[in-house]
Amino acid sequence: MKALFSAAAAAALMLAAAAGAAPLKLTPANPQPSSVKPGLAVVYAYPQDVKTLAEASSALKIGSETGRPIAGLDNRDTEEGQNTLTAKRPMHVAARITGYVKLDTPGIHNIDFLTNDGLLAKIGGQVVGEFDGRQSCDSTIVTEVEVPSPGWYPVDILYFQRLGTACLHMRMGPDGKRPKWMKNSAFGH
């Protein structure tokens, strides 16, 4: 019982610390890109299996190939057997997704992602979404960020899909308001 109480107290302390933490300040691209093509660039690896972000990263280092750019981060849950994003197959896929997102409204915002399976998402140099494991299309923890100025912000995402269906979405909204799906038109590379 004492161990259970200690664990609950520690969890409550972590939540309180997170709630009081300052927003992560995003850094805009410098210089700002002068011409951007729609969508995000992606490279894929096709390991025999992938269960963690470390395994996805290793697979991409061992061998990867450029895929067709993805339209953005509004990729609905697939039907089983449909390819993951623009990959050549539906399962055992690791991806590195890069480019920019156009953020027009300065201030404090909340970001989260829906992912199936693992995700490590950085925007403006900050980790804004992370899930290291396997799950159905579900959300990450909401991250509070500060957008200092309108413009393009670098995007760098490590993603993997293991079995079944696949999804990858980003939501964002001003602090105090419900985050909305990011339109694919907000992304470029």
Beta strands, then each sheet from edge to edge (+ up, - down):
strand 1: 24-25
strand 2: 40-45
strand 3: 65-70
strand 4: 74-75
strand 5: 93-103
strand 6: 107-116
strand 7: 118-123
strand 8: 126-131
strand 9: 138-139
strand 10: 143-147
strand 11: 151-161
strand 12: 167-174
strand 13: 180-181
strand 14: 187-188
sheet 1: 1+ 10+ 6- 9+
sheet 2: 1+ 10+ 6- 12+ 4-
sheet 3: 1+ 10+ 6- 12+ 13-
sheet 4: 3+ 2- 5+ 11- 7+ 8-
sheet 5: 3+ 2- 5+ 14-
end
